């Protein structure tokens, strides 16, 4: 059913938003948007700061770090020079035959130790025994001729005094006696030579040492011209080591030797970990090597245990001087970082503090401390990689129940570390009352 239309009020036009009203509504919208942005920023900052505060609180309440400590003490620190050396025998002899002949006997075993004068080998002595006998026979004959000439000389001297013989006959007899005397001296030398050759048939060790490998077998004909020889004997005790040091160290070494000091030398294996022998420095070379700027030194070792052999490469540690009764620290306790060289000093409240230190010379795993630490101080030598200033520490072995830093309990009002936390868990897990 059609309804009648509502008549419009005469004289009233429909409302419309003018441009002025629209301009007045825009600032309100902008202010509303800015308020929303500010509220969001405040909310974000609060939630971002909360984890940082929780992290800082957890760091302050973290479990102590497990470390190993060391008490600073006093001791001696040596000033040492390290070098690479080569073992050299003090005497190496190639045994050669001094005469020609058949090798009748070899009286040594390869690799055994021999003493000076021990029999090494024997050469056929029969030809030289015959030569000695012949020389002795010639000497006897010429001595008899000399004696007859001396008797005739005495007779001629008596007759000459009576003018019974011419002066010429006496002079001839004097010359004959002198000739026979020369012949006898030559015969005696021949006998000596034959005796020496006969002694050469027995080859003796000229030094104490170790016999090498045999170069000639029994039954061979040997001569003095053989280049290889029969065997080589090398002296092993004592033995020496030749090594070089920079020329800058020569003055200190020379001054110590001139003062009569005995400089100990230690020979180490190729890796430098195991000690082979102890010896002393003997002398240094007469000139510096211009190509390398080094000088050669010789050290002598008793080598009673036969740990050094010729041409062996060894590491040498020369003790030049010793600092007596100085403060020392283990090298593992020395840290290096932004403060420079420092150590973590353990305080009485089981916290650590960074202590800058000044170091001197190093001897093995010990370092001289010039300043920064005093005897009796306790420092960290193991477990310092995660330490910071003021960190709590616990010494290993003194508190076995201490939890490691990686398993630190969570902090909070209901955490395991809070008082009553464990009790609350038990009540929650238990039967309801």
C-alpha positions as CSV (number, residue, x, y, z in Angstrom):
1,X,0.0,0.0,0.0
2,X,1.4,3.3,-1.0
3,X,2.2,5.7,1.8
4,X,2.1,9.4,1.3
5,X,5.3,11.1,1.0
6,X,6.4,13.3,3.9
7,X,6.2,16.8,2.7
8,X,9.4,18.7,3.0
9,X,9.7,21.5,5.4
10,X,9.5,24.6,3.5
11,X,12.4,27.0,3.8
12,X,15.0,24.3,5.2
13,X,17.7,23.1,2.9
14,X,19.6,19.6,3.4
15,X,22.8,19.7,5.6
16,X,26.2,19.3,3.7
17,X,29.8,19.2,5.2
18,X,31.6,22.3,4.2
19,X,35.5,22.3,3.4
20,X,36.1,24.2,6.6
21,X,34.6,21.4,8.8
22,X,36.7,18.8,7.0
23,X,39.9,20.8,7.7
24,X,39.0,21.0,11.5
25,X,38.7,17.1,11.7
26,X,42.2,16.2,10.3
27,X,44.3,17.4,13.3
28,X,42.3,15.1,15.5
29,X,43.0,12.1,13.4
30,X,46.8,12.9,13.3
31,X,46.9,13.3,17.1
32,X,45.2,9.9,17.5
33,X,47.7,8.2,15.2
34,X,50.6,9.8,17.0
35,X,49.2,8.6,20.4
36,X,49.0,5.1,19.0
37,X,52.6,5.1,17.7
38,X,53.9,6.4,21.1
39,X,52.0,3.7,23.0
40,X,53.5,1.1,20.7
41,X,57.0,2.4,21.2
42,X,56.6,2.4,24.9
43,X,55.3,-1.2,24.8
44,X,58.2,-2.3,22.6
45,X,60.9,-0.7,24.8
46,X,59.5,-2.3,27.9
47,X,59.5,-5.8,26.4
48,X,63.0,-5.3,24.9
49,X,64.5,-4.2,28.2
50,X,63.1,-7.0,30.2
51,X,65.2,-9.8,28.6
52,X,68.3,-7.7,29.1
53,X,67.5,-7.1,32.7
54,X,66.9,-10.9,33.1
55,X,70.2,-11.6,31.5
56,X,72.1,-9.2,33.7
57,X,70.4,-10.6,36.8
58,X,71.2,-14.2,35.7
59,X,74.9,-13.1,35.2
60,X,75.1,-11.7,38.7
61,X,73.5,-14.8,40.1
62,X,75.5,-17.3,37.9
63,X,77.1,-20.4,39.4
64,X,80.9,-20.1,40.2
65,X,83.3,-21.0,37.4
66,X,85.5,-24.1,38.0
67,X,89.2,-23.2,37.8
68,X,92.6,-24.4,38.8
69,X,94.7,-22.1,40.9
70,X,98.4,-21.6,41.6
71,X,100.2,-19.9,44.5
72,X,102.9,-17.5,43.4
73,X,106.3,-18.3,44.8
74,X,110.0,-17.6,44.4
75,X,112.6,-19.6,42.6
76,X,115.5,-19.5,40.1
77,X,115.0,-18.6,36.5
78,X,117.7,-19.5,34.0
79,X,118.6,-17.4,30.9
80,X,119.0,-20.0,28.2
81,X,119.9,-19.9,24.5
82,X,118.3,-22.5,22.2
83,X,120.1,-23.8,19.0
84,X,120.2,-26.7,16.6
85,X,123.4,-28.8,16.9
86,X,125.1,-31.8,15.3
87,X,126.9,-34.5,17.3
88,X,130.6,-34.8,16.4
89,X,133.0,-37.4,17.7
90,X,136.2,-36.1,19.3
91,X,138.2,-38.9,17.4
92,X,137.3,-41.0,14.4
93,X,140.0,-43.4,13.2
94,X,140.0,-45.5,10.0
95,X,142.2,-48.6,10.7
96,X,144.5,-49.3,7.8
97,X,147.4,-51.7,7.4
98,X,150.9,-50.2,7.6
99,X,152.4,-53.2,5.8
100,X,151.5,-55.6,3.0
101,X,150.4,-59.1,3.7
102,X,147.6,-61.6,4.0
103,X,145.0,-60.9,6.7
104,X,145.3,-64.0,8.9
105,X,142.9,-63.0,11.8
106,X,140.2,-60.6,12.6
107,X,139.9,-60.2,16.4
108,X,136.8,-57.9,16.8
109,X,133.0,-58.1,16.5
110,X,131.2,-55.4,14.6
111,X,129.6,-52.8,16.9
112,X,131.5,-53.7,20.0
113,X,133.4,-51.3,22.3
114,X,137.2,-51.6,22.3
115,X,139.9,-50.1,24.5
116,X,143.1,-48.6,23.4
117,X,145.7,-51.3,22.7
118,X,143.1,-54.1,22.1
119,X,144.0,-56.4,19.2
120,X,142.0,-55.7,16.0
121,X,143.6,-57.9,13.4
122,X,146.7,-59.9,12.5
123,X,148.7,-60.0,9.3
124,X,151.0,-62.9,8.2
125,X,154.1,-62.2,10.1
126,X,156.5,-64.8,8.7
127,X,158.1,-62.6,6.0
128,X,158.8,-59.9,8.6
129,X,160.2,-62.3,11.1
130,X,162.6,-63.4,8.4
131,X,163.5,-59.9,7.6
132,X,164.2,-59.1,11.2
133,X,166.4,-62.2,11.6
134,X,168.4,-61.1,8.5
135,X,168.9,-57.6,9.8
136,X,170.1,-58.9,13.1
137,X,172.6,-61.3,11.4
138,X,173.9,-58.4,9.3
139,X,174.3,-56.3,12.5
140,X,176.2,-59.1,14.2
141,X,178.6,-59.5,11.2
142,X,179.3,-55.8,11.0
143,X,179.8,-55.4,14.7
144,X,182.5,-58.2,14.5
145,X,184.2,-56.3,11.7
146,X,184.1,-53.1,13.7
147,X,185.7,-54.8,16.7
148,X,188.6,-56.2,14.5
149,X,189.2,-52.8,13.0
150,X,189.3,-51.2,16.5
151,X,191.9,-53.8,17.6
152,X,194.1,-53.1,14.6
153,X,193.7,-49.3,15.3
154,X,195.0,-49.8,18.8
155,X,198.0,-51.8,17.4
156,X,198.8,-49.2,14.8
157,X,198.6,-46.4,17.3
158,X,201.3,-48.1,19.5
159,X,203.6,-48.7,16.5
160,X,203.1,-45.2,15.2
161,X,204.3,-43.9,18.6
162,X,207.6,-45.8,17.9
163,X,207.7,-44.7,14.3
164,X,207.3,-48.4,13.3
165,X,204.5,-47.8,10.7
166,X,203.9,-45.0,8.3
167,X,201.5,-42.3,9.4
168,X,199.4,-43.0,6.4
169,X,198.7,-46.6,7.6
170,X,197.4,-45.2,10.9
171,X,195.1,-42.7,9.2
172,X,193.7,-45.4,6.9
173,X,192.9,-47.6,9.9
174,X,191.1,-44.7,11.7
175,X,188.9,-44.2,8.6
176,X,188.2,-47.9,8.4
177,X,187.0,-48.0,12.1
178,X,184.7,-45.0,11.4
179,X,183.3,-46.7,8.4
180,X,182.6,-49.9,10.3
181,X,180.9,-47.8,13.0
182,X,178.6,-46.3,10.4
183,X,177.8,-49.7,9.0
184,X,176.9,-51.0,12.5
185,X,174.6,-48.0,13.1
186,X,172.8,-48.6,9.8
187,X,172.4,-52.3,10.7
188,X,170.9,-51.3,14.0
189,X,168.4,-49.1,12.2
190,X,167.5,-51.9,9.9
191,X,166.9,-54.1,12.9
192,X,164.6,-51.4,14.3
193,X,162.7,-51.1,11.1
194,X,162.3,-54.9,10.9
195,X,161.0,-54.9,14.4
196,X,158.5,-52.1,13.7
197,X,157.2,-54.0,10.6
198,X,156.9,-57.1,12.6
199,X,154.9,-55.2,15.2
200,X,152.6,-53.9,12.4
201,X,151.5,-57.4,11.8
202,X,149.4,-57.0,14.9
203,X,147.0,-54.2,14.4
204,X,146.0,-52.6,17.7
205,X,143.2,-50.1,18.6
206,X,144.7,-46.6,18.8
207,X,141.7,-45.2,20.8
208,X,138.8,-46.2,23.0
209,X,135.7,-46.3,20.9
210,X,133.1,-48.3,19.1
211,X,134.0,-50.5,16.1
212,X,132.0,-50.1,13.0
213,X,131.2,-52.5,10.2
214,X,134.1,-54.6,8.8
215,X,135.4,-53.5,5.4
216,X,137.8,-56.4,4.7
217,X,137.3,-60.1,5.2
218,X,139.9,-62.5,6.6
219,X,142.2,-64.0,4.0
220,X,142.4,-60.9,1.8
221,X,145.8,-59.4,0.9
222,X,146.0,-55.9,2.4
223,X,148.4,-53.1,1.6
224,X,149.0,-49.6,3.0
225,X,147.4,-48.1,-0.1
226,X,143.9,-49.5,0.6
227,X,141.6,-46.5,0.8
228,X,138.7,-48.2,2.6
229,X,140.8,-49.6,5.4
230,X,139.9,-52.5,7.6
231,X,137.3,-50.8,10.0
232,X,136.4,-47.5,11.5
233,X,136.7,-46.8,15.3
234,X,134.6,-43.9,16.6
235,X,135.1,-42.4,20.0
236,X,131.7,-42.1,21.8
237,X,132.6,-41.2,25.3
238,X,133.3,-38.3,25.7
239,X,131.6,-36.8,22.6
240,X,131.0,-33.2,21.5
241,X,128.1,-31.3,19.9
242,X,128.7,-28.4,17.4
243,X,126.0,-25.7,17.3
244,X,125.7,-22.1,16.3
245,X,124.2,-19.0,18.0
246,X,123.7,-15.5,16.7
247,X,126.8,-13.2,16.9
248,X,124.8,-10.9,19.3
249,X,125.2,-13.4,22.1
250,X,129.0,-13.8,21.6
251,X,129.9,-11.0,24.1
252,X,127.8,-12.5,26.9
253,X,129.2,-16.0,26.3
254,X,132.8,-14.8,26.1
255,X,132.5,-12.8,29.3
256,X,131.1,-15.7,31.2
257,X,133.8,-18.1,30.0
258,X,136.5,-15.5,30.7
259,X,135.3,-15.2,34.3
260,X,135.8,-19.0,34.7
261,X,132.1,-19.9,34.8
262,X,131.1,-23.4,33.7
263,X,128.1,-23.1,31.3
264,X,125.8,-26.1,31.4
265,X,124.5,-27.4,28.1
266,X,121.6,-29.8,27.6
267,X,121.0,-31.9,24.6
268,X,117.4,-32.6,23.7
269,X,115.9,-34.9,21.0
270,X,114.6,-33.6,17.7
271,X,111.2,-32.7,19.1
272,X,112.8,-30.8,22.0
273,X,110.8,-32.7,24.6
274,X,113.1,-35.4,25.9
275,X,116.6,-34.7,27.4
276,X,119.3,-36.9,26.0
277,X,122.5,-35.8,27.9
278,X,124.0,-33.0,30.0
279,X,127.4,-31.4,29.2
280,X,129.4,-28.2,29.4
281,X,130.4,-25.6,26.9
282,X,134.1,-25.9,25.9
283,X,134.9,-23.1,23.5
284,X,133.7,-21.1,20.5
285,X,135.2,-20.7,17.0
286,X,137.8,-18.0,16.1
287,X,135.7,-16.2,13.5
288,X,132.1,-15.4,12.8
289,X,130.4,-16.8,9.7
290,X,129.7,-13.8,7.5
291,X,127.0,-15.4,5.5
292,X,124.8,-16.3,8.4
293,X,125.9,-13.9,11.2
294,X,126.5,-16.8,13.6
295,X,129.4,-18.3,15.5
296,X,130.1,-22.0,16.1
297,X,130.4,-23.4,19.6
298,X,131.5,-26.8,20.9
299,X,130.0,-28.5,23.9
300,X,131.4,-31.7,25.5
301,X,129.3,-34.5,26.9
302,X,130.4,-37.5,28.9
303,X,127.9,-39.6,27.0
304,X,128.2,-42.5,29.4
305,X,124.7,-43.8,28.5
306,X,125.6,-43.7,24.8
307,X,122.6,-41.5,24.0
308,X,124.5,-39.4,21.5
309,X,125.9,-40.6,18.2
310,X,128.0,-38.8,15.5
311,X,126.1,-36.8,13.0
312,X,122.9,-36.9,15.1
313,X,120.8,-33.8,15.0
314,X,119.9,-32.5,18.5
315,X,118.4,-29.4,20.1
316,X,120.8,-27.6,22.4
317,X,119.9,-25.5,25.4
318,X,122.8,-23.4,26.7
319,X,122.3,-22.0,30.2
320,X,123.9,-18.6,30.0
321,X,123.0,-17.2,33.5
322,X,120.5,-17.7,36.3
323,X,118.3,-15.1,38.1
324,X,118.3,-16.2,41.8
325,X,115.3,-16.1,44.1
326,X,112.8,-14.2,41.9
327,X,109.0,-14.2,41.7
328,X,107.8,-16.8,39.2
329,X,104.5,-17.8,37.6
330,X,103.5,-20.6,35.4
331,X,103.2,-19.7,31.7
332,X,99.6,-21.0,31.7
333,X,98.7,-18.3,34.3
334,X,99.8,-15.5,32.0
335,X,96.9,-13.9,30.0
336,X,97.1,-11.4,27.1
337,X,94.4,-9.0,26.1
338,X,93.2,-5.4,26.1
339,X,95.0,-4.6,29.4
340,X,98.2,-6.0,28.0
341,X,99.8,-8.9,30.0
342,X,97.8,-9.8,33.0
343,X,96.7,-12.6,35.3
344,X,93.5,-13.4,37.1
345,X,94.1,-12.8,40.8
346,X,91.9,-14.8,43.2
347,X,90.6,-12.6,46.0
348,X,89.5,-13.8,49.5
349,X,85.8,-13.6,48.5
350,X,86.4,-16.3,45.8
351,X,86.1,-13.7,43.0
352,X,88.8,-12.8,40.5
353,X,90.2,-9.5,39.4
354,X,92.4,-8.6,36.4
355,X,95.9,-7.9,37.6
356,X,98.3,-6.3,35.0
357,X,101.8,-7.8,35.3
358,X,105.3,-7.2,33.9
359,X,107.3,-10.3,32.8
360,X,111.0,-11.0,32.6
361,X,112.8,-14.0,31.2
362,X,111.2,-17.4,30.5
363,X,112.6,-20.7,31.4
364,X,110.5,-23.7,30.2
365,X,107.0,-23.3,31.7
366,X,108.1,-20.7,34.3
367,X,108.2,-16.9,33.8
368,X,109.9,-14.3,35.9
369,X,107.4,-11.7,37.3
370,X,109.0,-8.3,37.5
371,X,106.0,-6.5,39.0
372,X,102.2,-6.9,39.6
373,X,102.3,-10.1,41.8
374,X,103.8,-11.0,45.1
375,X,104.7,-14.4,46.6
376,X,101.6,-15.9,48.2
377,X,99.1,-14.5,45.7
378,X,96.8,-17.0,44.1
379,X,96.2,-16.9,40.3
380,X,94.1,-18.8,37.8
381,X,96.1,-21.2,35.6
382,X,93.3,-23.2,34.1
383,X,89.7,-22.2,33.2
384,X,90.4,-18.6,32.6
385,X,88.9,-18.5,29.0
386,X,85.5,-17.4,30.2
387,X,86.4,-15.4,33.3
388,X,85.6,-11.7,33.7
389,X,86.3,-9.0,36.3
390,X,84.5,-9.9,39.5
391,X,83.5,-13.4,38.4
392,X,82.9,-16.0,41.1
393,X,85.2,-19.0,41.0
394,X,85.5,-22.3,42.7
395,X,88.8,-24.3,42.8
396,X,88.6,-27.8,41.5
397,X,88.9,-30.5,44.1
398,X,87.8,-28.3,47.0
399,X,84.0,-28.3,46.2
400,X,83.0,-31.3,44.1
401,X,79.3,-30.5,44.5
402,X,79.7,-27.2,42.6
403,X,77.8,-27.2,39.3
404,X,79.6,-26.2,36.2
405,X,78.9,-22.8,34.7
406,X,77.0,-24.4,31.7
407,X,74.5,-25.9,34.1
408,X,73.8,-22.8,36.2
409,X,70.3,-22.8,37.9
410,X,67.7,-20.4,36.6
411,X,67.1,-17.4,38.9
412,X,63.7,-16.2,39.8
413,X,61.1,-16.4,42.6
414,X,60.0,-19.9,41.6
415,X,63.3,-21.1,40.2
416,X,65.3,-24.1,41.6
417,X,67.7,-21.6,43.2
418,X,65.1,-19.7,45.1
419,X,64.4,-20.6,48.7
420,X,61.6,-23.1,48.9
421,X,61.7,-23.9,45.2
422,X,62.5,-27.6,45.8
423,X,59.9,-27.8,48.5
424,X,57.2,-26.3,46.3
425,X,58.0,-28.9,43.6
426,X,57.6,-31.7,46.1
427,X,54.3,-30.3,47.3
428,X,53.0,-30.0,43.7
429,X,54.1,-33.5,42.8
430,X,52.7,-35.1,46.0
431,X,49.2,-36.2,46.8
432,X,46.5,-33.6,47.3
433,X,45.4,-33.0,50.9
